């Protein structure tokens, strides 16, 4: 129970950090569209809002425009939207807000709640999963800290794509599967199926995440794994049915996908026949691995440290951890292959390659606990390399939140990292004469945090917003400090090595 206090502080820090990073909406139009879907379920409003209709959606057999996403994130947003709508209605009546202001407030509240809950849930699940993988409480805390501040997880606290939700679900499924391996109790197999199934209906290719969990159980438990799958499969199949029912309810067929329908309805003249797939495979595959636009090693530098540490200790790490790491490496390569021909391989609004992000973050996270566990055994040269790499990764993740991700896309930058390093000084100087900076829409030329956006649109709220923001930043730093101090104070002194 040594990790309980430190873990709670870190989970609290994750929730606070998500609030502090919020930019006033979801940071991406995709999640705003998923909120529109959730809102339509109980209000009867159009599933695709008129403001989002241009170039978006798939027509159903009745000629209605429907969103092309899975149902999962909208299900998560439904209770959030119900609560936020109730609050906003009361505020609107009290202060006579118009429909536009009410919608902005509802979206703001929903984005704050979603980001905070998913971030806290992912960190809590990371602590539990790392502990189940055999790491001590201080080691697990180091891993969760690495995930929170040293990987692209930090970017997705601000850009509320479904990535952090998927990460939380994967880590929950992993923890439950590891608990099953330890206890052989059926309830853990069912719980793993529920978390994995929720991932499936959020993003269909997350079938691969389920394959990682399944392979880990199969390789570890061998013949006795049959009991796990006998219990796991029926519960997971329920979500397969939900996904196919949702496709049938919208488009009249359980045997198609929304991407297939998009190809039929939305393919412009001159685009590949397999649109939105069909672009050069090797360009996309190697692009995800080594290109300046999306390289997993550039945007998650601690991935290099994890791979090096895993190779260095490959003879000593547990069988479960070894199978887990190998499965994740395979998942990264399969995801990179699957999305290599996707139309937005390099142009999507994200810091790095968001399609491989979950597997990459999970691998990069291992650098923290492995480094802490083996710190005294590391060669001095390795320590001198690891510390700067961790600092660079931390600063890079902070950099990812400073501006809207679309800024570098508007500038057609070959590398978002290097262009961001150029953009930040331009923003600090207020240099409106720079040609590259003029390519960025004026509304985006500000720090991508809520108080700065309020300064542009609601200046009267600025003093209170900045005061609250300062409190959130200070509270986040204090919570992280308490988590680290708690872990350090409860770490027993290491016994000297024999011989």
N, C-alpha and C positions, 0 to 999 in steps of 0.2 A: 504493500500500500504506500510505498515511499513516493510514488510518482503522482498521487492523487492531487495534492495541493499545487505542485508545479504544473501539472497538466491542465487543471482548471484555470489557472492564470493564463496559460498560453491559449486555450480555447477562447477565453474572454478577450485576450489581445487580438485574436483573429477577427472576432466580431467587431471590435472597435476599429481596427485597421480598415475593414471593409467600409465602415461608415465614413471614416476620414478620407478615403480615396474616392468616394462617390462623386460623380460629375453632374448630378442633377437628373439623369435618366439612366438607362441601362448601358450606355456607352456603345451600344450597337442596335441597329434597327431590327435585327432578327428577333431579339427577345421582346422588344416592343410589339412586334407582330404576334408573338406567342401570347403576350398579355391580351391583345385584341381578341384572340381566339378564346381564351379563358373568359373574358368579359362577355363575349357573345353567347356563351353557354347559358348564362342566367339572366341576361338582359334582352336577348333577341336582336341585338345590334348586328350589323354585318360582320362576318368573320374577318374579312379583309377590309380595313378602314379605307375610306376614299383617299386619305392622305398618303396611304402606303400602296395604292393599287397600281401605280405606274410600273410596268415591268415586273410585277410580282404576282404570284398566284397561279393556280391551275383550275380550269373550269370543270365543274361536275356535270353529270348528264342533264341537269336542269338549267344549265347556263349560269349558275352562280359561281362566283370566284371564291375559291377556297385556298387556305394557306397550305403550303407544301411541306410543312414540318411534321414530325411525329407528335404524339399526344403527351409525352412525358413531362416536359417542362411546363406546358400549359396546365397540366394537372397540379403540379406544385404551386403554380401561380394562382390557381382558382381560389383557395381559401384566403390567400394574401390579398387578392383583388376584392373579395367580399368584405374583408375587414377594412381595407383602405377606402373602398367606396362608401362604406357607412360613415367613416370619420370625415371624409371629404364632403359628403352631403350635409353633415351637421355644420362644418366650417363654412361651406358655401352659403347656407341659409343664414348663418350668423353674420357673415361679412359681405354678402351679396356678390359672390364670385360668379363670373360668367363661365360658359361651358369650356372655353379654352383654358382659363386659369384652373378650373376644377380638374380638367384632364391632366394638366401638367403636374398638379399637386398629387393626384392619384398615382401617376407614373413615378414621381419622385419617391413617395412613400413605399410603393411596391419594390422599387429598385433598392432602396435602403434595406428593407426587410429581407429580400431575396439574397442579396450579396452577403449580408451579415449572417444569415442562417446557413447558407451553403458553405461559407468560409469556416465558420465555427464547427459545422458538422464534419467537414473534411479533415480539419486538424484533430478533432477528437477521434475520428476513425483512424487517422494516421498513428496517433499515440497507441491506440489499442492494437492495431495490426502489427506495428513494429515490436510491441511487447510480445505478441503471439509468435513472431518470427524468432524470438529468443534474445532480443536485445534487453539490456537492463533498463530500468526507468530513466536514469540520466542519458543513456544512449538513445532511447526512444525520444526523449525530449529534444535532443540534438537533431534527430531526424525530422521531427515536426517543425522545429525552427528552420531547418534547411529548406523544407517544403514551403513554408510560409514566406520567407524573406529571400531565398536564394534560387528560386525557380520561377518559371513563367506563371505559376499559380498566382503570384502577386499581381500580374497584369489582369488576370481573369477575375480578380476581386473587383476591379473597376469596370472592365469590359465583361458584362454579365452574359456572355455566351453560356451554353450549357456545360462548358468544360469542367468547372468546379463542382457542379452537381454530379456529373459523371464520375469525377474523381472521388467524391465522397461515397457514391454508391459502390464503386469498385473496391475501395478500401474497406467498406462495411462488409461486402461479400467475401473479401479476402480474410478478414478477421473471423467471420462466421465459419468459413471453410477450415481455417486453422484450428478453431475451437472444436470443430467436428473431428479433425484428425487427432486431437488430444483426448476427447471424451467419448467419441462415437455416438453422441446423442443426436437423434433425428431432428430435434428442434433447430439445431445449428445448420443442418442441410437445408431445411425449409427457409430459414432466415437468409441464407446465402442465395437461394433461388429468388426470393422476393427482391433483394437488392439488385441481383443480376437482371432479373426481369424488368425492373424499373429502368435500368440502363437501356435495355433493348427497345422499349417503347419510346425512349427519349431520342435515341439515334440508332437506327437499324444496324449499322456496321459494328455496334458494340457487342454483337455476337462474338466478335474476336476477344473482347474482355472476358466474356464467359468462358471462352476456350482456354484462356490463361488460367483461370480458377480451376477449370476441369482438369487441365493437364497437370497442375500442381498436385491435386488430390490423387489423380491416377498414378503419377510417378512416385508419389510418396507412400500411398497406402497399398499400391499394387492390387492384388486380388480382392482385398477387403474393401476396395473403393466401390465395388458394385453396390454395396448397401447405401453409400452416399448417393449414387446416381438414381437408384430406385426411388429414393425420397425426393431428391432434387428435381428430377425430370418432370413429374406431374405439376409441381408448383410453378416451374419455369414455363411449362407449356401453356399455362393460363395466360401468361403475358404474350406469348406468340398468338394466341387466339384474340386477345385484346387488340394487338397491333393489326392483325388481319381484319378484324371487325371494323376498326376505325377506317381502314382503307376502303372497305366495302361500303360503309355508311356514307363516306364522302363521294366516292367515285364509282360505286356500283360493281366493284370487282375485288375479290380477295386475293387475286393472283397477280396483281400489278403492284408497282411501286410509284410513289409520287414523282420520283426522278424519271421513270419511264414515261409517265404522262407528260412531264415537262418537256421531254425530248420530242414528243409528238406535237405538242401545242406551242412550245416556245422557241423552237429552233429557227434562228434567222437564216436568211440566205447566205451561203458561203461558210457556215459553221459545220463542224464534223457531223456526220450522220448519227453518231452515238451521243450527241450533245445532251447533257453538259459534260460528258466524257468524250474522249477521242483525240486528245492532244498528245504530243510526242511523249512516250513513256519514259525514256531515259532522261529527258530534260526535267521531268517532274520528279523522278525518283532520286537522281543525284542532286537535284535542287533542294529537296527536303534535307539531304544529308550534308551537303557541302557548299551550297550557293550562298552568296552574300545576302540574298533576299530572305531566305528561310532556314538556313542551316541550323539543325538542332544543336550543334556544338557551339555555335556563336550565340544563340539566344538562351541556351541552358548550359553555360560553361562547366558547371559542376558535374555534368554528365561525364566529362573526361575524367574527373577525379573519382567518380564512382566506378567506372570501368577499370581504371588503374588499380584501385584498392581491391576490387573483386578479383582481379587477376593475381594480384600480389598475395592475397590470402585464400586463394581458391582451394588449397589443400586443408585449410583449417575451418572454413565456414561450414555451417550445418548443411546437411543434404537438402533440407527444405529451402533454405535461403539460396542455395546453388540452383535448384530447379526453378525457383521463383525468378531469379535474375536472368537465367537463360530464356525462360518463357517471355519475359518482358522484352529482351533483345529481339526475339523472334517477332513479337507483336509490333515493335517499332518498324521492322523491315516489311512486315505484311501491310501495315497501315500506309507506309510510304509507297508501297507498290500499288495498293488499291486506289489511292487518291492521286497517283502520279499523273494520270491523264485527265484529271478534273480541271474544269475551265478556270477556276479561281485558285489554282495551286499557289501562285505567288501573289495574287492581287487581293486576297481576302483581308478584311480589316482585323488584323490580329498581330501580336508581337511574336514573330516566328511562325512556325507551321502548326496551326491549331489542330490539325487532324491527327498528328502524332503526339500532341502535347501531353495527354494523360500518361501514356507509357513512358515518355521521356522524363516527365516530372517524377514519376515513381522510381525510375532508375536513379536520377540525380539526387533524390531524397536520401538514398542509401549512403551517400558520401559522408553525411553528418555522423550517423551512429558508427560507421566503420572507422572514421577518423578518430572519434572520441575513444572508442574501444581500444584501438591499437596505437594511440598517440605516442606512448612511451617506446614503442617498437619501431616507429617510423624513422628512417634515416633523416639526418638534419637537412639534406638537400630537398627531400620530399616535403618537409615542414615549411621550408622557405618557399616552395612552389604552391603549396596548398593554401596558405594564409592569404597571399595576394589574389589567388584565384577566387577564393570565397568573397573577398572584398570587392573584386571586380564584378562578380555575379550579383552581389547585393546592390551595388550602385547601378548596374545595368537594369535591374528590375525596378528600381526607383525611377530611372530614366524612362522606362516604358509607360509610366503613368503621367508624365509631365504634360504631354500634348495628346490630343485626339489622334488615334491610330490612323485615321483617314488622311492626316496632314501629309505624310510621306507618300501616300498613294497619289494624292493630288499633285505632288511634285514629281511623280514618276521616278522616285529614287531607286537606285540599284541596291541600296542597303538602308533599311530603316534605322539601324543603329548609327551608322556614320552620319546620315542626314539629320537624325535627332540631335546628335552632338553639335551639328552646325546650327540647327534651329533654335536650340535653347539660348545660345548667346544672342541670336537675332531677336528673340522675344525679350530678353533682358534689356537690350539696347533700344527696343522699340523701332527697329530698323525696317521701315516700310518701303525703303527704296530698293532693297535686295530683290532681284528678279525671281529667285527661288521662293522667297517668302511671300511675294505677291501672288504666287500660284496657289497659296493656301487661302481659302475663303476667310473673310474678315472675322466672322463669328468664331472661327477655330483658332485665331491668333491670340490665345490667352491660356493661362495655366488650366489644365483639365481637372479642376477640383470645384466642387459646388460653390464655395464662396466667391470665386472669381467669375463664374457664370452668372451668379446673382448680381454681382457688381455691374455686369453689362446690362442686365434686364430689369433688375429690381434693386436699384441703388439704396433705397431706404432700408432694405434688410441687411445691407452689407456689414455694418458694425456688429450686429448680433451674430451673423453667420461666421465672421472671422473669429469672434470670441469663442463660439462653440467649437469651431474647427481647431483652435489652439488647445482647448480642453481635451478634445478627442486625441490629438497627437500626443499630448503629455500623458494622458491616461494609457494610451497604447504602449508608450515607452515604459511607463511604470509597471504595467502588467507583465511585459516581457522581462523586465528586471526582477520582478517578484518570482516569475517562473524559473529563471536561471538560478537565483539565490536559493530557492527552495530545493532545486535539484542538487546544487553544490553542497548545501548544508546537510543533505541526507545521504550523500555518497560516502560509503564506508572507505577508510583508507585501504589502499591496495597492499596485500601482503607481498613481501619481497620474494622474487623468484628463487626457486631452489637451485642450488649450484652456482 
